[in-house]
Protein backbone atom coordinates (compact mmCIF):
# COMPACT_ATOMS: atom_id res chain seq x y z
CA UNK A 1 0.00 0.00 0.00
CA UNK A 2 2.84 2.39 0.79
CA UNK A 3 4.02 2.29 -2.85
CA UNK A 4 0.60 3.42 -4.06
CA UNK A 5 0.60 6.30 -1.57
CA UNK A 6 4.16 7.34 -2.49
CA UNK A 7 3.39 7.37 -6.22
CA UNK A 8 0.15 9.32 -5.83
CA UNK A 9 1.62 11.86 -3.41
CA UNK A 10 4.73 12.46 -5.54
CA UNK A 11 2.75 12.89 -8.79
CA UNK A 12 0.30 15.29 -7.13
CA UNK A 13 3.16 17.20 -5.49
CA UNK A 14 4.96 17.59 -8.83
CA UNK A 15 1.75 18.74 -10.54
CA UNK A 16 1.06 21.33 -7.82
CA UNK A 17 4.67 22.57 -7.86
CA UNK A 18 4.47 23.24 -11.59
CA UNK A 19 0.95 24.70 -11.58
CA UNK A 20 1.68 27.35 -8.96
CA UNK A 21 4.46 28.90 -11.09
CA UNK A 22 3.33 27.98 -14.59
CA UNK A 23 2.99 31.56 -15.84
CA UNK A 24 5.89 32.97 -13.82
CA UNK A 25 8.57 34.51 -16.06
CA UNK A 26 11.20 32.13 -14.62
CA UNK A 27 8.91 29.11 -14.88
CA UNK A 28 8.40 26.37 -12.28
CA UNK A 29 11.07 25.56 -9.70
CA UNK A 30 13.03 22.83 -11.50
CA UNK A 31 14.75 21.18 -8.53
CA UNK A 32 11.49 20.58 -6.66
CA UNK A 33 9.64 19.54 -9.82
CA UNK A 34 12.21 17.03 -11.03
CA UNK A 35 12.87 15.64 -7.56
CA UNK A 36 9.19 14.87 -7.04
CA UNK A 37 8.83 13.58 -10.61
CA UNK A 38 11.84 11.27 -10.18
CA UNK A 39 10.44 9.94 -6.90
CA UNK A 40 7.05 9.32 -8.51
CA UNK A 41 8.54 7.53 -11.52
CA UNK A 42 10.87 5.32 -9.48
CA UNK A 43 8.06 4.28 -7.14
CA UNK A 44 5.73 3.80 -10.10
CA UNK A 45 8.21 1.43 -11.79
CA UNK A 46 8.60 -0.52 -8.56
CA UNK A 47 4.82 -0.74 -8.26
CA UNK A 48 4.45 -2.00 -11.84
CA UNK A 49 7.12 -4.62 -11.25
CA UNK A 50 5.26 -5.76 -8.13
CA UNK A 51 1.84 -5.84 -9.78
CA UNK A 52 2.62 -7.14 -13.29
CA UNK A 53 5.56 -9.53 -12.93
CA UNK A 54 4.04 -12.52 -11.15
CA UNK A 55 5.52 -15.98 -10.64
CA UNK A 56 3.16 -17.86 -12.98
CA UNK A 57 3.10 -15.14 -15.66
CA UNK A 58 2.28 -11.48 -16.19
CA UNK A 59 -0.87 -9.75 -14.96
CA UNK A 60 -1.91 -7.59 -17.94
CA UNK A 61 -5.23 -6.43 -16.50
CA UNK A 62 -6.79 -3.23 -17.80
CA UNK A 63 -5.73 -1.26 -14.72
CA UNK A 64 -2.15 -2.56 -14.87
CA UNK A 65 -1.88 -1.79 -18.60
CA UNK A 66 -3.32 1.69 -18.08
CA UNK A 67 -0.84 2.27 -15.25
CA UNK A 68 2.03 1.06 -17.46
CA UNK A 69 1.01 3.44 -20.26
CA UNK A 70 0.67 6.32 -17.78
CA UNK A 71 4.19 5.61 -16.51
CA UNK A 72 5.58 5.54 -20.07
CA UNK A 73 3.91 8.86 -20.87
CA UNK A 74 5.05 10.51 -17.62
CA UNK A 75 8.63 9.30 -18.11
CA UNK A 76 8.69 10.41 -21.76
CA UNK A 77 7.24 13.84 -21.02
CA UNK A 78 9.60 14.39 -18.08
CA UNK A 79 12.64 13.53 -20.20
CA UNK A 80 11.35 15.68 -23.07
CA UNK A 81 11.06 18.68 -20.74
CA UNK A 82 14.87 18.89 -20.56
CA UNK A 83 15.09 19.74 -24.26
CA UNK A 84 11.80 21.52 -24.93
CA UNK A 85 9.28 23.48 -22.92
CA UNK A 86 6.25 21.32 -22.15
CA UNK A 87 5.56 22.47 -18.59
CA UNK A 88 1.99 23.35 -19.54
CA UNK A 89 1.32 19.63 -20.12
CA UNK A 90 3.16 18.12 -17.15
CA UNK A 91 0.53 18.94 -14.47
CA UNK A 92 -2.08 17.24 -16.67
CA UNK A 93 0.21 14.23 -17.26
CA UNK A 94 1.16 13.83 -13.61
CA UNK A 95 -2.42 14.34 -12.44
CA UNK A 96 -3.65 11.72 -14.92
CA UNK A 97 -0.96 9.27 -13.77
CA UNK A 98 -1.97 9.78 -10.15
CA UNK A 99 -5.62 9.12 -11.06
CA UNK A 100 -4.71 5.93 -12.95
CA UNK A 101 -2.68 4.64 -9.98
CA UNK A 102 -5.65 5.34 -7.69
CA UNK A 103 -7.89 3.30 -10.00
CA UNK A 104 -5.26 0.55 -10.14
CA UNK A 105 -5.31 0.46 -6.35
CA UNK A 106 -9.08 0.57 -5.88
CA UNK A 107 -10.34 -1.56 -8.79
CA UNK A 108 -9.35 -5.24 -8.58
CA UNK A 109 -8.79 -6.80 -12.00
CA UNK A 110 -6.70 -9.70 -13.24
CA UNK A 111 -5.73 -10.95 -16.69
CA UNK A 112 -2.89 -13.44 -16.46
CA UNK A 113 -0.72 -13.97 -19.56
CA UNK A 114 2.49 -15.84 -20.36
CA UNK A 115 4.31 -13.39 -22.63
CA UNK A 116 7.67 -15.04 -22.00
CA UNK A 117 6.42 -18.09 -23.92
CA UNK A 118 5.08 -16.05 -26.87
CA UNK A 119 7.77 -13.67 -28.22
CA UNK A 120 5.60 -12.71 -31.22
CA UNK A 121 2.73 -11.66 -28.95
CA UNK A 122 5.20 -9.79 -26.71
CA UNK A 123 6.49 -7.86 -29.74
CA UNK A 124 2.92 -6.98 -30.78
CA UNK A 125 1.94 -5.78 -27.30
CA UNK A 126 5.16 -3.78 -26.91
CA UNK A 127 4.64 -2.01 -30.25
CA UNK A 128 0.97 -1.37 -29.42
CA UNK A 129 1.84 0.15 -26.02
CA UNK A 130 4.57 2.34 -27.51
CA UNK A 131 2.26 3.45 -30.33
CA UNK A 132 -0.55 4.33 -27.95
CA UNK A 133 1.80 6.14 -25.57
CA UNK A 134 3.37 8.17 -28.39
CA UNK A 135 0.05 9.10 -29.96
CA UNK A 136 -1.41 10.02 -26.56
CA UNK A 137 1.52 12.39 -26.06
CA UNK A 138 0.75 13.76 -29.54
CA UNK A 139 -2.83 14.40 -28.38
CA UNK A 140 -1.45 16.32 -25.38
CA UNK A 141 0.70 18.40 -27.73
CA UNK A 142 -2.39 19.07 -29.84
CA UNK A 143 -4.17 20.39 -26.74
CA UNK A 144 -1.16 22.58 -25.94
CA UNK A 145 -1.08 23.82 -29.54
CA UNK A 146 -4.76 24.75 -29.38
CA UNK A 147 -4.32 26.54 -26.05
CA UNK A 148 -1.31 28.60 -27.16
CA UNK A 149 -3.06 29.47 -30.44
CA UNK A 150 -6.11 30.62 -28.47
CA UNK A 151 -3.99 32.79 -26.18
CA UNK A 152 -2.19 34.38 -29.13
CA UNK A 153 -5.39 35.07 -31.06
CA UNK A 154 -6.85 36.83 -28.03
CA UNK A 155 -3.57 38.74 -27.54
CA UNK A 156 -3.29 37.95 -23.87
CA UNK A 157 -0.32 39.84 -22.48
CA UNK A 158 0.53 37.11 -19.96
CA UNK A 159 1.90 35.06 -22.89
CA UNK A 160 4.79 37.52 -23.11
CA UNK A 161 5.92 36.69 -19.57
CA UNK A 162 5.13 32.97 -19.41
CA UNK A 163 7.42 30.00 -19.94
CA UNK A 164 5.23 28.53 -22.67
CA UNK A 165 7.01 27.41 -25.87
CA UNK A 166 6.60 29.09 -29.30
CA UNK A 167 3.62 27.92 -31.36
CA UNK A 168 5.74 26.60 -34.25
CA UNK A 169 7.93 24.60 -31.84
CA UNK A 170 4.89 22.81 -30.44
CA UNK A 171 3.50 22.20 -33.93
CA UNK A 172 6.82 20.75 -35.08
CA UNK A 173 6.93 18.46 -32.03
CA UNK A 174 3.35 17.37 -32.66
CA UNK A 175 4.05 16.20 -36.21
CA UNK A 176 7.25 14.43 -35.19
CA UNK A 177 5.22 12.49 -32.62
CA UNK A 178 2.51 11.76 -35.19
CA UNK A 179 5.07 10.36 -37.63
CA UNK A 180 6.70 8.12 -35.00
CA UNK A 181 3.42 7.06 -33.41
CA UNK A 182 1.79 6.22 -36.74
CA UNK A 183 4.80 4.13 -37.79
CA UNK A 184 4.64 2.22 -34.49
CA UNK A 185 0.89 1.73 -34.93
CA UNK A 186 1.36 0.31 -38.44
CA UNK A 187 4.07 -2.05 -37.15
CA UNK A 188 1.86 -3.15 -34.24
CA UNK A 189 -1.00 -3.97 -36.64
CA UNK A 190 1.32 -5.87 -38.98
CA UNK A 191 2.81 -7.83 -36.07
CA UNK A 192 -0.71 -8.61 -34.85
CA UNK A 193 -1.76 -10.07 -38.20
CA UNK A 194 1.56 -11.93 -38.39
CA UNK A 195 1.71 -13.44 -34.90
CA UNK A 196 -1.93 -13.64 -33.81
CA UNK A 197 -4.52 -15.96 -35.28
CA UNK A 198 -7.67 -14.12 -34.24
CA UNK A 199 -7.15 -10.46 -35.12
CA UNK A 200 -10.58 -10.48 -36.80
CA UNK A 201 -12.09 -13.13 -34.54
CA UNK A 202 -14.61 -12.86 -31.73
CA UNK A 203 -13.47 -10.42 -29.07
CA UNK A 204 -10.73 -8.93 -31.28
CA UNK A 205 -12.50 -7.69 -34.42
CA UNK A 206 -13.73 -4.39 -32.96
CA UNK A 207 -10.25 -3.67 -31.57
CA UNK A 208 -8.62 -4.34 -34.93
CA UNK A 209 -11.19 -2.33 -36.91
CA UNK A 210 -10.97 0.69 -34.60
CA UNK A 211 -7.16 0.56 -34.65
CA UNK A 212 -7.13 0.41 -38.46
CA UNK A 213 -9.55 3.37 -38.68
CA UNK A 214 -7.37 5.35 -36.24
CA UNK A 215 -4.30 4.48 -38.30
CA UNK A 216 -6.03 5.74 -41.45
CA UNK A 217 -6.96 8.98 -39.68
CA UNK A 218 -3.33 9.58 -38.72
CA UNK A 219 -2.01 8.71 -42.19
CA UNK A 220 -4.50 11.06 -43.87
CA UNK A 221 -3.57 13.78 -41.37
CA UNK A 222 0.16 13.41 -42.05
CA UNK A 223 -0.33 13.35 -45.83
CA UNK A 224 -2.65 16.36 -45.63
CA UNK A 225 -0.08 18.32 -43.63
CA UNK A 226 2.83 17.39 -45.91
CA UNK A 227 1.01 17.81 -49.24
CA UNK A 228 -1.62 20.46 -48.55
CA UNK A 229 -0.26 22.29 -45.50
CA UNK A 230 -3.05 21.37 -43.09
CA UNK A 231 -2.63 23.18 -39.77
CA UNK A 232 -4.58 24.52 -36.84
CA UNK A 233 -7.96 23.31 -35.64
CA UNK A 234 -8.46 20.43 -38.15
CA UNK A 235 -5.10 18.96 -37.11
CA UNK A 236 -6.00 19.20 -33.42
CA UNK A 237 -9.42 17.61 -33.92
CA UNK A 238 -8.06 14.78 -36.08
CA UNK A 239 -5.29 14.02 -33.57
CA UNK A 240 -7.76 13.87 -30.69
CA UNK A 241 -10.18 11.76 -32.76
CA UNK A 242 -7.44 9.24 -33.55
CA UNK A 243 -6.45 9.03 -29.89
CA UNK A 244 -10.10 8.54 -28.92
CA UNK A 245 -10.48 5.67 -31.40
CA UNK A 246 -7.34 3.97 -30.07
CA UNK A 247 -8.56 4.37 -26.49
CA UNK A 248 -11.83 2.66 -27.38
CA UNK A 249 -9.92 -0.06 -29.23
CA UNK A 250 -7.45 -0.76 -26.43
CA UNK A 251 -9.65 -0.33 -23.38
CA UNK A 252 -13.33 -0.47 -24.40
CA UNK A 253 -14.10 -4.18 -24.26
CA UNK A 254 -11.48 -4.88 -21.59
CA UNK A 255 -13.15 -2.36 -19.29
CA UNK A 256 -16.51 -4.09 -19.74
CA UNK A 257 -15.10 -7.60 -19.27
CA UNK A 258 -12.60 -6.99 -16.46
CA UNK A 259 -14.35 -4.26 -14.46
CA UNK A 260 -18.09 -4.08 -15.13
CA UNK A 261 -18.74 -7.80 -15.64
CA UNK A 262 -16.06 -9.03 -13.24
N, C-alpha and C positions, 0 to 999 in steps of 0.2 A: 504493500500500500504506500510505503514511503516514497517509492520511485514515482508513482502517479502524482503524488503531492508535490514532489520536487520539480517534475516536468511542468506541471500546470502553473505553479508559482513562478518559476523562472521565465516561462513564456509570457505570462501576464505582466511580470515585472519589466521585461524587455519592451513589451508593447507600450506600457505606460511611460517608461523612460523616454522613448522616442516621441510619443504623442505630445508630451508636455513641452517639447522644444522643436516641434516639427517646422514651424514657420519662423524660428529664430534665425537671425542672419548667420550665426555660426553653426547652426544645425544642432542635432541631438548630441549629448555627451557620449563620445565614442567608447571610452573605457568602460563605463557602466553598461552601455548597450551591449557591447561585444562580450563582456564578462558574463552577463545574464544569458545572452544567446548561447554562448559556449556551454554554460552549465545546463541549459535546457536541452541542447542537442546531445550532449554526452549522456545525460540521464535518459533521454528519449531512446537512444541507441541501445542502452543497457536494458530498458524496458522491452523493446522490440525483440531483443535476443532472448529475454526471459519468456515472453509470451508466444513467440513464433517457433523458435527452435526447440522442439520437444523430442523426447527420446524415441518414440515410435515414428516420428515424421515431422511435418511442419504444419502448424495451425494457420491456415490462410483464410480465416473467417473474414467477413466483410469489415468488421471493426478493426481487425489487425491489419488488413490491406489498406484501409483508409488511413490508419495511423502511420503505416510505412510510407505511403505517398505524401502525407503531411510532413513527415520528417525529411524526405527527399527534397520537397519544395522549400522548406525552411532552411535546410543546409545550403541548397543552391542559391537561394536569394541572399543569404547571409554572406556567402563567399563572393557573390556578384557585387555586393555593396562596397567591396574594397576597390573595385575598378570603375564603377559607375553609380550615380546617385539614384537609389531606389528606396530611400527612407520613407517615402509616402506609402509604399506598399508593405513595408515590414510590420507595422502594427496590425494590419489586416491578416498577414501571413501568420504571425505569431499568435494572434487571437484565435484564428481558425485552427491552428495546431493544438492549442490548449483545449478548445471545444471538442476536437476529435478525440483527444486523450481522455477527456471526461466521459465521452460516449463509450470509448473502449473499456473504461473502468466500470461503468454502470450497466452496460448492456452485454449480458453473457451470450456469446456466439462461438461456435466451433465448426471448423471445416478442415479436417485432417487430410493432408496430402503427403505423397512420398516423392518429392521433386528430385531427390538424389538418385532415384532409380529411373528417372525419365528426363535425360538431358535435353531432348528436343522440347518437351513441355516447359522445362525451366527456362530455355532460351526464349520461348514465346512469351512467357509471363514476364520475364525481365524486360524484354523489348516493349511490351504493352505498358508496364509500369513506368518506364522511362519516357515513353511517348506521352502518356497521360500527364505525367508530372511536368514535362516540358511545355505541353500545350496549355496546361492550367496556368503555368507561369506566364505564357503568352497572353492568356485571358486577363491576368492581373495587369500586365503592361498595357493592354488595350483599355482597361479601366483608367489607368494612370494617364494614358494619352488623351482620353476623353475629358478627364478632369482638368488637365493643364490647358487643353484647347478651350474649354469653357472659361477658365480663369482669364486667359489671354483675350478672348473675344469680348469679355465684359470689362477688360482693362482694369482689373483689380490691382491696386498699387502694392499690395502685400506680396505679389509675385516677384517684385523687384528686390525684396529683402529676404526671400525664402531660400531654402537650400534645394528646391526642386530642380530637376535637370531640364535642359532645353528640350523643346518639343521634338525637334528632328532627331535628337539623340535617342529619345524614347521610341520614336517611330522606327528608327534603324534597328534598335534592339528587338522590337516586336517582330519585325520581318525575319531577322536572324533566327529567333526562336521558332517562328512558324516554319521556316525551311527545315530546321533540324527536327522539330517535332513531327512534321508531316513525313519526313523520311523514315523516322523511327516507327511511325504508325503503319506505313506501307510495309516495312520489314516485319513488323509484328503480325500483320495480316497474312503475309506470305508464309511466315514460319508456322502460323496456325493451320493454314491449309496443307502445309507440308508435313507437319508432325502430329496433327490431330485428325481423328477420323470423323468427328461429328460436328464440324464447324457450322453445318447447316442442318444439324439434327435437332431433335426435341431438346429444349432447354438452352440451346446455343444459337439458334437461327436469328432470334431478335437481336442478340448481342452482335453477331456478325453483320447483319444488315445495317444496324445503327452505326457501327464502326465504319463500314464502307461508305455510308452516306456522309458521315463526318469527314472522312478522308477526302471525298469528292469536294466537299465544301472548302476544305483547306487548299486543295489543289487549284480549284477555280479562283480562290482568293489570291493565291500567289501568282498565278498566270495573269489575272486581271491587274494586279499591281505592277508586274514586270512589263506587260505589253500595253496596257491602257492607262497606267498611272493612277489606279484606284487608291484613294486615301480617305482619311477622315471617318465620318460616321458609318458608312457602309462597311469599312474594314473592321471597325469595332464591333458592329452588330454580327458580322459573319464570324469573327473570332469567338465571340461569346456563344453564338449558336452552335458552332462546332464543339466547343467545350461542353455545352449542355447535352448534346447528342452522345458524346463519349461518356459523360457521367451516367446518363440513363443506361447506356450499353454495359458499363462496367459494374454498376451498383444497383440498377433497378430491380432485376429479378432476385439478386442475392439478398437484397434488403427484405423482400417479401418472404423468401424462403427461410432465411436465417434469423430474422428478427420478428416479423409479424406472425409467421406460421410456426415459429419454433416452440 
